[in-house]
Amino acid sequence: MSGFVFSEKPISIESGEGVHLSSEGGTDYLDFGASYACTPTGHCHPQVVEAIQEQAGELLYVQGSYPVKSRTDLHTRLAALAPGDLENVWLCNSGTEANEAALKFARSATGGTKIVAAKRAFHGRTAGTLSATWKPKYKKPFEPLLADVEFVTYGDDEELEAAVDDDTAAVILEPIQGEGGIHPAPAGYLEAAREVTEATGTALIFDEIQTGLGRTGTTWACENEAVGGPVTPDILTTAKGLASGLPLGATLCADWIAENAGPHGSTFSGNPLVCAAANATIDVLVDDDLAGNAAEVGDYLQTELESSDVPFRDVRGEGLMLGLEVKRGANRVLRDLALEHEILALPAGRSVVRLLPPLVLERAHADDLVEALSAILSPTPEQ
């Protein structure tokens, strides 16, 4: 039964460097998935590797009640990087844990019980986050889950306002829905969520597990004008690429949340080794302006895709978080990309090819993808 929770790909990966992964058979693959956005600095960035090696030689682990430099430094970096005044940081091991903490903090700080989430949302696989996740296939085997959760149509201001009342603890939203098919928030939607939650004393949570840390062309997607930013939530969650692929999540909170949050903890919260990787990751993201590169190369890639001869149903997203809605099944396209063109990408449902490459991607790599998709999907003269 080992490994039964994963559907293994027929490619055994041995090493990685930059935007490429290499198989045990010696094939180099251009990585447009970054393992669900987990390697924003590219594979095995030397600055991140050096930080991990240095920390490993000094201290691998000590419980969170003892101050450790790498953990303290990461708290400082994240507080400085946070939008608005979200300077309170809780560290954990994954995105779902970050969201689980966010829901718990919201309930304890507000005294409410109700959670409002969006249709198509994906917030994780723990019991609490599954309750706020839309797709039935993820939830049904584990029901009953939290009962007091209401789902609203993503982007519908009026439906959201009608759902939020004085007993609502939290509204949790992705500024761009990832697993749900790469759907950016319509203009004004995040601001509408901010207004209704402030009016009712509800905590507004932005799930930036996948969108954060420069991926959409700004440090946080909620700052991106293309999705109606800047809007500052009460709680923001991040994970995925925070430590360049090592397991780390973070929940960033406003003072009123932190001061009223109930007790919470995690044995491996703020592991020194992982914190060292995160500090180096943030340094690379900031010093090399990877958000700026994501904006520039992402805009170039989106323009090239839209002007190509490939009959996409839609090309949507921001920065280097793009969804390509195709007429044939997404998994067939992904198979052909991998086997015929040595390019790896991801699905987001049955008909959307999801692009989440390392943020060090260059225009030449974008050209390679467009050329490969054109070879696979362009109509033949007979069509």
N, C-alpha and C positions, 0 to 999 in steps of 0.2 A: 504493500500500500504506500510505500515511500514515494513522495512526489505526487500523490494523487490529486492534489488541489490545483495543479498546473497542467495545462495542455502544452506539452513540450514541442518546440519547433525542430525541424529536421536539420538544424545547423548548430554545431557545437562550437561555442565561442572560446577562444584561447587567450586573446589579448586585445588591447585597444589603445589607440593613440589619436588624440584630437577628435576629428569627426568620423573616424574609421574604427571598425571592429574587424578582427581577423579570426577566421575559423581554424580549427585544428587541421583542416585540410589545406590551409594556406591561402584561402580566398579572402580578399579584403572587401568589406562591405561599407558603403557609405551609409551612415546611421542618421536617418531622419526621424527616429523615434526617441532616441536618448533614454530608452527604458522608461517611458512615460515621464519625460522631462527631468530625469534624475541626474543627468550629467551636463549641466549648463556650461561648465568650463571646458568641456571636452573630456575625453577619456584619459585618465592618468596625467592630468596637468602637473607638470614638474613642481610647481609651487605647492600644490595640495599634497602631492606624494611626499615631498620633503617635510612638510609640517607633520604629517602622520608618522613618518619614520622618527622624527625628533621626539615627538610626544611618546611614542611607543617605547623609546629607550629610557624615559623618565618615569612615567606613571600610566598604567593602563586603566585603572579604575579605583575610585574611592567614592563612598556614598555622598549624596548631595548635600548633607549637612556640614561637610567640611569645605571651606572655600578652596578652589583650585583656580590657578591663573587662567587656563584656557576657557573654563566655564565663565569666570568673571568677565573676561575679555569679550566673550560672545554675548553676554547680557548687554554689555555696553554697546557693542556694534549693532545689535538688533534694535536696541532702544533708539540709537541715532538714526537708523535706517527706516524706522517705523513711520507710517503716515500720521500726521497730526500729533496727538499726545499719547499714543499707545506705548508707553515706556515701561510697562510692567510685563515681564517675560516669564513664561513657564515653558520649560523644555521637556521633551518626551522623545519617543522613538519612531514615530510615524505620523502620517497625515490623519489617519483615523483616530489616533489618540489625541492629537491636537484638537480635532473637532469634537471628540467626546468631552474633553476638558471644557471646551467653549460652551457646550450645551449645559454642562453641570454648573459652570460659573454663572451662566445667564440665569438659570433657575434659582440658584442660591442668592444671587445678588438682587433679583427682582421680586422673588417670592411667587412668581407665576409658574404655571406648569405647561401651558400650551406652547407648542413649537409650530411655526409657520415656515414651510419649505416650498420649493418650486417643483412643478412637474418637470421631468427629465433630469432632475438633480441627482448627483452622486456625491455622497459625503463620507463614505467609508463602510467598513464591514463589521464593526463592533455593534453590539445590540442597540446602543443609543443612536449611532450614526446611520445604521441601517434603517432605523425608524424614520429618519429624515431623507432617505434615499428613495427615489421614485420607482425604479424598475422592479416589477414583481418577481422576476426570476432570481434576483439577489435576496429577496426577503422571505418568500413563501416557505422555504424549508425551515425557517427559524422563528416563525410566528407562534405565539403572539409577542409582539415587540411593544414599545411605548405606545400607549393608546391615544394620547392627546396631541396628535400631529395632524395638521391640515395642509393640504397641497393646493397651491394656486398656480394659475397659468403664468409662466415666466414672461415678464414684459407687460403684463396687464396691471396698470396702476390701480384701477378701480377695484379689481378683484382682490388685490393685495390689501388695500385700505379696508375693505369690508371684512377681511379675515382677521385683522389685528384688533384685539380688544384689550381691556385692562388686565385680563388674566394671561395675556401672552407673554411668555418669558423671553422668547427670541424669534427673530426672523433671520433665517440663514440662507444666504444666496452666494452663488459663484458669479463674479463679474463677467466671466465668460464661461458658459457651461462646457465642460470638457468631454466627459464620458457620454453626455447627452447629445453630442454631435457638433460641438464647436459652435455655440450660439452666443454671440456677444449681447450684452444688455442693450436694449433700445435706449436711445437718447432720453434722458430724464427719469429712467426707471430707478436707478440707484438713488437719485436725489429724492424721488417719491418715497422710497423705502426709508430713507433717513428722516423725512418729515413725519411719516406716520408712526415710526418707532419713538421718536422724541415726544410726540404728542401723547403717547400712552405709557411712557416709561419702560418701553420694551428695549431689550438689547439687540442691536443690529450686528450680526456676524457676517463677515465676508470670508468665505472659504477661498483662500488663495494658495491652496496646496499645489495646484498645477499652474496657475496664472502668475504667481509672484516671482520676485527676484529677477526682474528684467525681461521676462519672456515676451511680454506684450509691447515692449518698447519703452516702458516706464518701469521704475522699480517695482511698483505694485499696480495691478490692473485698475484698481479703484482710483488711481491718479490719472488714468488715461482718458483724455477728452473724448476719444472715439467711443467709449462706452459710458459717457456721461459724467466722467470725473472732473475734478477731484472731489471725492466724497469720502469722509473718514468714518469708519464704523466704530462701534464700541469694543469689538473683539475682531481680531484678524488672525487667521491661521495660515501657517506655511509649513512646507516639508519638502518632498520630492528632491529638488536640487540643492537644498540648503547646505548639505555637506558633500556635494559632488558624488552622491550615490551611497554614502554611508548612512545608516538609519538614524534620522533625526527629524523631529518636528518641533514646532514652536507655536505657542498661543500668546498673542500680544493683546494686552487689555488696557482700557482706560482706567483711571484711578478709581472711579466709582464702582467698577466691576471688581477690581483687585481688593478693594477695602471691604467688600461685602461678600466675597466668594467663600464658599464652604471649604472644608479641608479636602485636600487632594494630594496625590503623590504618585511616584513611580520609582522603582528601585534603580533603574538605569538612567534616570533623568539627568541630563547634562554630563554624560560620560566624557571624561577628559579627552580621550582619543578622538571621538567624534566631534567634540567641540573644536579641537585643533584643526580638523579638516574643514569645519564650517568657517572658522576665522579666516583660513587661507582662501576658501571659496569666495567669501564676501570681499576680501581684498582684491582678488582677481576681477570679480564682477564690477567693482567700483573703479579700480585703477585702470582697467582696460575698457571701461565704458561698454560693457557687453549689452546693456539695455539699448544704448545708441546703435550698436551693431545690429541688434535684433530688429530695431525699427527700420534701419536702412536696408538691410538685406531682406527682411520680411516684406517690406513694401515692394522691393524689386521682384522678389519671387511671386508675390500675389499679382503684380502687374503682368509678368511674363506668363503666368498661368491663365489669366483672364484673356490675354491677347493671343494665346496659342490656338492651334486648330483642334484642340481636344474639346468635345462638346460636354463640358461639365454642366451639371444641373445648377451648381452654385459653387462659388469659392468664397469662403468667409473666415473671419478671424482677425487678429491683430498681431503685428510683430511676427515672431516665429512660433505662433500658435495658430495653425491654419487647418481648416476642414475642407476637403474636396468632395462634394457630393457627386457620385458617379452613377451612370445608368446601369452598369453591371455590378455584381456583388463586390463589395469592398475587399473581401478576403481573396477573391480571385485576382484582383488588381495587385494586392500585396504579395501574393504568391508569384505572379509574373515579374514584379519588380525585383524580388529577391533572387529568383532562379535565373532570370534572363538578363538582369541589369545590375546585380549585386548592390541593390539599394533596399534598406530596411525602413519600414514605416509601420503605422499602427491603424487599427480600425476604431471607429466610434459609432457603433451600430452597424447595421447590415450594408448601408450604402455610403458611408463617409470614410474616406481615407484621412487619417489624422497625422499632421506633421508637427513634431515637437523636437526638432534637432538641437544639438548643442548650440549655444549662443555664439560660438566662435565660427559659425558657418560663413562661408564666403560666397560671392556671386557665382564663381565658377561651379561650386557645388550645386547651387540653385539651377544653373543651366543644365547640369547633368540630370537632375530630376525631371525638369521640363521635357528634355529630349527623350528620356525613358518613358514618361507618361504618354508623350505624343506617339511613340512607337507602339505602345500597348493599346491606346484608346482612340487614336485618330481614325475617323471613318475611312474605309477603303473606297476607291472609285465606284465600285459596284453598289456601295451603300448609299 
